[in-house]
Amino acid sequence: MRYEIKDKTIITDKKTREHLLAVIERFKQSRVLVVGDFMLDQYIWGDVSRISPEAPVPVVKVERESFMLGGALNVAHNIRSLGGEVMACGVIGRDFRGQMLAKTIRSKKVDCEGIIYDETRPTTMKTRVIARHQQVVRFDREDSRDISKTVLKKIAAYLKKRLPVSSAVIVEDYGKGVVTPALLKEVRRLARLNKKPVVVDPKERHFAYYQGVTAITPNLKEARGAIANPELAASLSLKQLGQALLKKMRTEVILITLGEDGMALFEKGGKMTHIPTLAREVFDVSGAGDTVIAVFSLALAAGSTMKEAAILSNLAAGIVVGKVGTATVSPQELKDSFRAGSLR
């Protein structure tokens, strides 16, 4: 594979470009199973022209509101938007927010057979107030206790049925109670039995759960937090950190996202590849990690190498952060952005 990144543009030879475009085209032949925390994202849009006389805070004049899929469901929505087939499994409550979430899932044409209802917990919702394209405040309504054994059995039954017909599995851990050691044990067992790759978007405090999966996609803060000794973690170079995580987690790949510095891919055997950022403008980083893991997993399911999957996911992240809100990327946007690169 021949490529370089210059002035936030991928520069490839013709053969490499045609190969990566073919991988994107094969997204529509891939089927990905996503399991994790379901959320409803509410956006309240408005304008600010004055400060409250009651306290030193802005007064937002509300103009409209919208609802989007969040958490594991935003990953599922990304996969669907990219042309892949997706099966999503998670937990919601039997409340108004749950009804809104189920309605939104169906409207995005995401397979919702994996919705597990739990009458004992509320549906997780994050509300963001946006004024003049800037997030003013966010508030969360949630219950993050671990799921019950009864709910776990329902999820396990769904996984047993649907994992064998998937091309890859994504575990999306937002720390809201769905991803537990027992769940990961079942996912790993079924994945090994059916020879499917498992990619995890981790929660910092849950790294012990993920040992033995195929790939993990932490950001830099999460990656350092996975090292038990904070002083040691702070002293490690990026290369040392990635190698330490590979050894600790016994995974094939660690893909560390670095914000404006791009990504670092660590493959089994000690190889490190740094991929500089491709973002030209950054409006909102909400959901960028969801796009990364969706494209990375889809690319693996479509037959790419780990490095190729990382490059495509980095390109997609560069597109999505240029949009406001938890956004998605289409195959055509990905192709057009890639084609905009020069030929060597």
N, C-alpha and C positions, 0 to 999 in steps of 0.2 A: 504494500500500500504506500503510495507516494503522495505526500501532502505537506503543506506548510500553512501557517496562519500569519498574514501580514495585513496591517491596517484593518483588523477585524473582518477579514475576508479569507475564506478557505481557498487556497491555490493548489490545484491538483493537476495531474496529467489526465488525458482523455479517458484512459482505461479505468482509473480510480473513480473518476466522476460518474461514468456510466454504471460502474458496479454499485456505488452508493445510491444512485437513483433507482437502480433495480431493487435494492433492499427496501427502499421506501415504498416502491410499487407492491412489494410482497407483504406489506403490513396488512392489506385487506384479506390475506390468506391465513392470518394468525389469529389465534384464540387465546386470550389471557384471562386467568382467574385472579381477581383482586379480593383479598380478605383484609378487613381491618375496621377502623373506627369510622362510622358514618356520621356526617355532619350536614347541617343546613346552614349555608352562608347567607345572611341578610345584609343587603347594602342599603343604606339610607343616604340619598344624594341631595345636596343642597348648596347653599351659598352662605358666606360669612361677610357681613359688612360692619359689624360692631361687636364690642365686648359687653358682656352682661354687667349690669349695675349691681348685681347681687354677689358676684365673685369674679375674679380675674380670669374668666373663661370666655371663649368665643360663643356667640349665639348663632346657631345654624338654622337658617330658614329652609325647611324641608320642601323639596320640589317633587321627589318621587322615591319609590323604594323598589328593590328587586330581590329575587331569591335565586341562589345558585347552589349547585352541588359542592359540598366541601369534604375535606378529609379524604378517605379512601374513595369516595364517590367522585371527587374531582380527578383522581387518577383514572378511574373508570371512564369518566367523560372525555378525558384526554385521549384515551385509547380509541374510544368510539369516534371521536372527531378526526382521528388519524386514519380511520378506515378499518381498524381492527375490530374483531368480535370480542366482546367483553362479558364476563360473568362476575357479578359483584356480590359479596357476602358480608353482612354486618348486622348491627342491632339498632333498632329504633324503638321509641316508646309508642304507646297507643294514646297519643295526645294530638293537639292541633298541629304542632310543629312536625310530628311524624306524618300526619296526613299531607301537609305541604311538601315534605321531603319525598314521600312516595309518589306524589303527583309530578314533582319535578323530575324524578328518576324516569318515570314513564315518558315524559315529554322529550327527554334526551335520548330515548330509544335504547336505554341501558337495560339488559336482562335483569329483572328484579325478583326472580325466583328465590334468590338468596337472602332476601330481607327476613330477618328474624325479629319478631315482636317480643318485647319484654315489658309487661304491664307494670313492673316495679320500678322502672327508671324513666326519666324524661329523655326526649330526643335532644341531642346536643345541637346547640345553635350558637354561632358566632355572629354578632352584629357589628358592622363597621359603619361609621359615619364618615362620609366623604364630602368635603367642601372644596370646590375649585380644584378637583383632581388630587387633593391631598387628604390622607386619612387623619381625622381629628381625634378619634377615640375608638376603641373596640371594647365590647363587653361580651362575656361568655356565660351561657347558661348550660350547665352540664352536671352529670353525676359520673365521676371517674372510677368508681369502685369496680373491682373485677366482676366479670360476668359470672352467673351462677353455673353450677354443674349441669342443670337442666338446659340452659341456653347453649352451653358448650357442646352438649350431646347433639343438639339440633344443627349447630354449625358443622360438627364433625361428620354428621350424616350427609349434609350437603356437599362437603369436600370430597367424601368418599365417592359420591355420585358424579361430581363434575370435574374433579382434578384429572382423572384419567383422560378426558377428552380435551384438555387444555394444552397449549403449546408452552406456557410458562406460568409461574405463580408469583404474584406480588403480595407481600405482607406490608400493609401500611399502618404503622404504629404511631398514633398521636397521643398515646397514654390515657385514653378514655375508657379503658377497661376490657376491650375485646381481645387484645393481644396479650396472652398469658403464657407461662411456660408450658402448660398442658396443651394449649392450642398450637404452639410452635412445634412441640413434640409430634403432634399428629400431622402437621403440615410436612415436616421433614420425613416422617415415615412414609406417607403416601407419595411424596415427591421421589424418594429413593426407589420405591416400589415401581413407579411409573416412569422413572428416568426423566423427570422434568426439572428445569432450573428454577430456583427460588431466589427472588431478589427482595431485599428488605429495605424499606425506608425507616430508619431506626428512631427510637426514643432514647435519649442519652442514658437514662437510668435503667434501661432494659437490655443493655448489650449482652448480658449473660444469657439471655434467652436465645440468641441468634447463632450460636456456635454451630458450624457445619453447614450453613446455607451456602448458596452459590455466590451471591454478591450482596454487598451492603453499600448504601449510598448516603453516608452521613455528611453534614456540613462540617466545617473545621472545628467549630465549638463542640459539636457532638462527638467528633473523633477524639479530641483532647479529653473530653469528659469520660470517655470509655477507658482511659488509663487510670487505674486505682489511685496512684500517687499524683496529686495535682502539681507538685513541684517538678516531678519528673516529666509529666506531660507538657508543662510549659517550657521545659528546657530542650525538648526534642525538636530537631529540624522536621520539616514536612516529610522528607524522605524517611527519616527514622521513625516518625509517627506511623506512616503508612505500613512500613515493614513490620513494626511492632503489632499493629492491629491484624495484619494478615496472619501472623504467628498465633496471636491470642485467639482469634475468632475461627481459625482453621477454614477460611473461605478461599474460593478461587480468586476473588477480586474484591478490592475495596476501592470505591469511586468517591473521592472526597470533593465536594463542591466548595469553591473558594470565593463565591460572590464575584466581585469585579475582577478577580484574578483568574477566573475560569474554573478549571477542574484539574485534579491529579488522579490518574488511574494507576493503581498498584495491582499487578498480576502475580499470581503464584510463581515463585522462583526469584522474586526480588526486583522485577522490572518495573520502572516508574515512567509514566508518560505524562508530561504537563501539557494541558490544552488551554491556551489563553482564551479569555472571554471573546465572544462574538457579538455581544450586545452593543448596539449603536446608541440607543437612548434607553434610559431606565425610568419608567413611570411608577411601577408597582411590582414588588418582588413576591407578592402573595401568590402562592401556588406554583412558584417556579420549580421547587423541588418535586412537586407532583408531576410536572411536565417532564423533568429529567428522568425519573424512574419509569414513567410510562413509555417514553421513546426508547430508553435503554433496553427495557424488557421486550418491547415490540421488535426492536432490531435483532435481539438475540433469537427471538422466536422466528424471525424471518431469515435466520441463517448467517447473520453477521458475526464478525469477531468481536471480542470485548472492546478493542480499540475503536473499531468502526462504530459500535453502538455508543461509545462515549462521545465520539465526535458528533454524531447525529443528535444526541441528547443535548450537547452543549449548544449546537446550532439552534435547536428548538427553544431552549431556555433563553437564548438571546432574542428570539422573536417575542416570546410571551411576556418578558419584563417590560417590553415597550407598549404593553396594553394596560388599561386600568381594570383592577378587579382580578379575581381568580379566573384567568382566561385559558383558552386552549389554542392549539395550533392545528391547521388542516394540512393534509398531504401536499396540497398545491402550494401553500405558503412555504413549507419546508423545501419543496423542490425548487420554487422560484428563488428562495434565498440562497440555496446551494448553487443554482445555475448562475447566480450573480457573480460568483467567484471567477477568477481568471484561469486561464489554462497555461501550463508550463510547457 
